[in-house]
Amino acid sequence: MAGGSILIVDDEKSIKSVLKNHLETSGYDVFTAERLKNIHKFRDMDIVLLDVRLPDANGIGSIKKIKTVFPHCEVIVITAYEKDAQSAVKAIKNGAFDYLVKPFKLSELSLAIENALEKVALKKENEELKSAIDSMKKGFYGMVGLSSEMQTVYQQIKKVADANIAVLIEGESGTGKELCAQTIHKLSKRRGKFIAINCAAIPENLLESELFGYKKGAFSGAVEAKKGLLEEADTGTLFLDEIGDMPLELQSKLLRFLENFELRRLGDNVSKKVDVRIVSATNRKLAGLVEEGSFRKDLFYRLSGFVIHIPPLRNRKEDVPLLVKHILKEISTDKEYSITSQALKALLVYDFPGNIRELRNILNQAAIMSNGTISYEDLPEYIRSVKYDVMVEGNNLEEKVENYEKKMIEDAMKKAGGNKTEAAKILGITFRSLRYKVKKYKIEKRTV
């Protein structure tokens, strides 16, 4: 498992030279130091090969200090004396990964390093996973969700944010398409405004003037010139929500603008070039509208330089507890709100045709009906009428989230017949992540 960084701390030049040459040949980045005090000048190391006897320190007594300097590292102790072997065993108890007695075979050293690097990699992955979970619990720029579907969305947003291409966001109403567009803008290098317009909410005869602006006297009531939103969003992002509802005549004018990014206000004969990024969204399949003839194929290709699909809430039920926690925190003003296990169970089996917007409305209504703790009886009747059998126990929402995650893992393990690789695929997580969670929740084979 080559590719890690290794620091050799030994005052014997010949030993350092042999080890350095061997390890560099194996593909490692190798550094050397004669004294312990010199290790601070190095960046984070994966492996430290530590001699027991150093000019300025006792190697065994320095393991904790080394791990303070290099938090992710594993220490392999090297001794030239058989009688020091017992001390080296103590080093294991002090946190060393392994020890070798000189003279040792280079193959033994390589094996010890490979094993240590496996542990280092797992430690880093677990830390990254924990960091990612903590980050997602706080929200990805306001977007909440730990599901594999939302992780894919987050990755797509990060990759496309700085790409100077049009983005089309697909998803049902209430899934958070505008929030996705805002996040793309925030992560981009654009310093202009983020401006949003709902193409379905503005009358057809006004939509064109809203987008392109108009010159004074262009029509009755145009008592002064006005910038259009395309011009207002110069150096920024214009979000065209429900783009599928844009009239065909205006589609052709938008297409003409997108060819060279030059616009002309209504009633004007002077064109102006602007630098605006177009992010559009639809709750309808634009490809289907193209086939129907109600949406221009050439405009569809212009707008769909990169497509992001926001999944409906019913397809990522594991995100419901986190969303509940996030929304309750938002609506808590004069008092804090919580939710009972029974109420959360009911929400977990409901399909939310209105998605996150509907969940927010449900919780707002239930909070008004509650005394601070939302109970099953506080939920709307149509939610209570749905049969459920999902068990989510816990004293607080954090415990309920963990218990729900544990149940999902157990269910996946059952479907996979105990095969962790298959279970990881079902859950949409890495094998190592699953192994970490199985250990964390103490899920034993007998439970699957």
N, C-alpha and C positions, 0 to 999 in steps of 0.2 A: 504493500500500500504506500507507494512512494508519493512524494509531493509535500510532505510536512516540513516544518522548520525545526532544526535540532541545534541545541547549544551544548558543546562539550566543555565542562569545567574540570580541568586537569592541568597540573603543573609539569607533567612529563611531555616534552615536545615530541618525542618519537611516537608515543601513544596517540597524541592528538593528531599527528600527521597521518598515521595509518588509518585511524578511525575516520578522519575527515575525507581522505581519498576514497575509502570504501563506501561511505554513505553518499558522497556526492555522485559517485558512479551509479549508485542505486536511484538517483533522482531527487535526493533531499537537498534542502537549503541548509548548509551547515555553517555554524559559527563557533568560535573558540574563545575561551577565557582561562587565564591561569589562576585568578583569584576570585573569590566570591563577590568582593566589593565591586568588581567590574561588570557584573551582570546587568546593572541598571541602565547601561548605555544601549542595551538591545531592546528591540520591540518584542511583542508577545511571542513566546516560543511554544511549540507543541510538546516537544520532548526536551528534557535536560538530562544529559549523561553526567553524573556527579561522582567525582572521586571522593572516597571517604576522608583521605588525609590531604588537606590543602594548606598552603602556607599561612593563610589568614583566618582559617575557620575549620571547624569539624563538620564534615559533610552531612552526617546524620542529624546533627543538631540544627542544621540550616534548611531542612526540607520545608518547614512551614514558611520560612522567610521567602524561599524561592517561589512558593505557590502564591505568596502575596504579590510578588513582582509579576509573575506569569499565572494569572488565575485559572487558565484552562489547561495548563501543562500537566504532564505526568513525569515523574522523576524516576530514572533508573540508576541505581547506585552501583558503582564499580569499586571493587577493592582488590588490592594486590596481595593481600595476606589472608591465609586460611583462617587465622585466629580472629580476623575481623568479620568473619562470616556471621557469627552470632550477633554482632552489632548491626550487621546489615539486615538481619531478620527483624531487629527492633525498628530498623528504618521503615520496614513495611508497615508496622503499626503506627509509625509517625506520618504515614501518608505516601511513602514511596510505592511505585507500581511493581518494581521487581529489583533484583540485584544480581550482579554477575561477579564471579571471582576470577581474577587474572591468573593464568592466561585462559582466555575463552575463545571459542570459535566465532568467527565473524558471522557465520550462519545463525548461531545462538543469539547474537546481538540483533541481527536483522529480524528474527522471529519475535524477540521481546519488543522491539520498536513497533513492528506491525500490530501486535496485540495492544500496545499502549495507545497507538494512534486510533485504533477502533474505539477505545474508551473515550479519547479526546473528541473524536467526531460525534459520538453519541451525546457526550456532555454538551457540546456546542449546539447540536440539533435540538436537544431538550430545552436549552436556554432560549434558543431562537423561537421554538414553539411556544414556550411560556410567554415570551415577549410579544409574539404575534397574538396570542390569546388575550393577553392584557390589553394590547392595542385595539383589538377588535371589540373587546367589551366596552372600551371607551368610544368606539366608533371610528370608522375610516372616513374622516372629514364629514361626520354626521351620518354616514351610511353604516347600518348596524347589521351584523351577521357573521357567524363562524362557519356556516355551511360551505361545502366544497363549491356549490354553485356561486355563492357570493365571493369566495376567494378568487374564482376565475374572473369575475367582474372586476375586482380590485386590481388584479394583475393586468387586465386589458386596459383599464383606465391609466395605470402608471406607464404602460408602454406607449399608449397613443397620445398622452397629454402633450408632449413636446413635438409630435409629428404634425407638420403643417398640412393636414388633410381634413376633409369634412368627415364628420362622425354621425352615424345614424343610430339612434337608441330605440330598440324595439321592446315592447312590454305592455302588459295590460294596464288599465287605468289604476292608479293608486300604488304602483310598484316603486315609485321614486325616480322616475326618469329625469325630472328637472334637477333633482339633487345630484344625480349622476353627472349631468351636464355641468353643473356648478363645480363639481369636484374636478372634472377635466380641465376647466378654466383655471381653478386654483393651482393645480399642479403644472400648468403650462407656464411658459415664460412671458405670456402676454400681459401687458400692464394696463391695457384699456379696460373698459367696463364689461361686465357680464349683463346682457340685456335679454329678457325673455318676452316672447309674445305667443299667445295662443291663437293659432290660425282659425280655429273653429269658433272662437268667442267674439270675433270682430266681423261686422257685416262686410260682405264682399266689396261694396263700393268704397269702404273706408280702409280696407286692408292695404291696398296699393299705396295710398298716401302715408299710411303709418310706416310702411317699409322704406319707401323712397323719398318721402318728404315732398314739399311743394314750394313753388315760387309765389311770391305775393301776387294776388290777382289771378292765380291759376284757375280758380273756380269761385263761385259765389260763396262768400264767407271766408275766403283766404285773405284776410286783411293784413297779414304779415307772413314773411317766409318762415318755413319750419323745416328743421332737419328731420330726415327719416331715421328709423332705427338702425338701418344699415350704416348710415353715416355716424350716428351716435356711438355705435359699437366699434368705430375705427380703432385699430390696434388691440381690440378686445374680442369678445365672442358674442354672437347673436344666436340665441336658442329659439328655434322655430318649433314650438310644440304643436302636436296634431297636424303635422305637415300634410298628411293624407287628405285633409279637408280644404286645402288651398285650391281655389278655382283654377281651371285649366288655362284661362287667359293670363292669369298672374303667374302661373307656373312657367310659361314661356318667357316672361319678363325676368323672372328670377334666374332662369337658365342663361339668358343673355348676360345678366350681371356676372354670373359665376364664370363665364368664359374669360373675362379680362378684369373683373372686379372694378369696373367703371359704372357709376350710376348717374342718372340724370333726374333731378327733381321734376315733379309734374309741372308742366307749363314752362320749363326751362329748356334752353338749347345748348347749355354748357354742361359737359360731363366732368365728373370728378372721380379720381381713383382713390379707393379706400383699402385698407388692410384689415379685413375682418374674417374671423373664422366662423364657419357655419356648423352648428351642431343642431340636428333636428331629431324629432321624436315622433313616434306613432304608436297607437294601440291597435292598429290594423296592419295587415301584411301588405306592404307597398307593392311587392311583386304581384300579388293578386289584383290590386287596383290597376297595375299596368296592363294585365291581361284583360281586365274589364274595359280598358280604354279611358278610365277616369284619372289616370296619372301618367305623366310623360315618362317614357322609358329612358330617354337621354337625361332627364333631370334626376331620375332614380339613380342612375349610375354616378352622376355628379355628387349626389348627397351621401351615397353609401360607400365612400372611400374606405371606411372602417365601420363595421357593424358590431354593436354591443347589445346582447339580449339580457334584459333584467328578468329573472325568473319570478313567477307568481309565488305568493306566500304559501300556497298549498303544496308547492314542490320543495319547500325548505322549512318544514315544520320545526326542525331543531333550532331555528332562529327565533321562534315565537317567545320563549322565556326571556331571551336577551332583549327583544323588542319591547316586551311588556315592561321590563325593568327600566329600559331607556325612556319609554313614553311616560311611565309613572313619575320618573324623576323630572321630566319636562313639565308635567301638569301640577307638580307639587309646588304650591305657592305659599299659602298660609298654613298648610299642614302637609306632612308626608303621607304618601299612600303606599299600601302594601296589598298583597293578594293572597287568598287562601289556596291551599293545594287543590281543593275541589273546583274552584273557579278556574284555576290554571289548566286543570285536566280538560274542562269543557272547551276552553279556547284551543287546546292542542289538537282536538279532533274536528274542529270547525274548519271549513275549507276557504273562508274569506274570499268570496267573489270580488269584493272591493279592495282586497289586499291590505297594505299597511294603512292606507287612508281609512279603511273600514275598522281596522283594529284600533286605531287612534280614536275614532268616534265611539266605539264600544266602550273603551276605557274611560273616556271623558264622561259618558252618560253614567257608567257604573260608579265612577268616583263621586258624582253628585248624589247618587242614591246611597252611597256607603257612609259609614261613620269614620272612615280613614283606612279601614281594611276592606277591600273589595271581596265580597263573598259570592258564592254561587247564586244566591237569591238576588244579588244586585245586577246580574247580567241580564240583557234583554231576553225576552221569552223565547225568541227564535233560536238563541244560542242554547238555552236550557233544554230545548226540545230535541237536541241532537244527542243520540246515545253515545256514550264513551266508556272506554275500559282502560285508558292509559293511566298508569300509576306513577304519580310524581309526588314523592314524599319529601319532607325537609322542613326545618324550622324557619328558613328564610329563603329568598329567591335564589341566592347563590347556591345553596344546597340543592334546591330543586333543579337548577340548571345542571349541576353535576350528576344528580341522580337520573335525570332524563338522558344525559349523555351516556351514562353507564348502561342504561337500559337499551339504548340504540346499539351500543357495542355488543352487548349480550345477544340481541336479536340478530345482528349481522353475523356473529360467530355461529349462531345456530343455523342460519341459512347456509353458511359456508361449511357446515359440518366440522367446525373446530379449526378449519384451515385459516390461519391468520393472514396469509397473502391474499386469499379470496375475500376475506372479511374487510381488509383494508381497501380493496377495489370497490366493494359495495358501499363503504363509507366515504370513499373519495379522499382518503388520506394516505400518507406513506406507511410502509410496513413498520418503520422505526417509530413513527408517531403512535401507531396502534399498539406496538409492543410497550411503549412508555405508558399509554393509558391503561392497558391491561394490568400492568404492574401497579400503577397508581390506584386503580379501583379494586385491586386484588380480585380480578376475575379469574376464577380457576376453571380448569377443563371440565370439572364435574358439573359446572353450571351450564355448560353448553352441550 
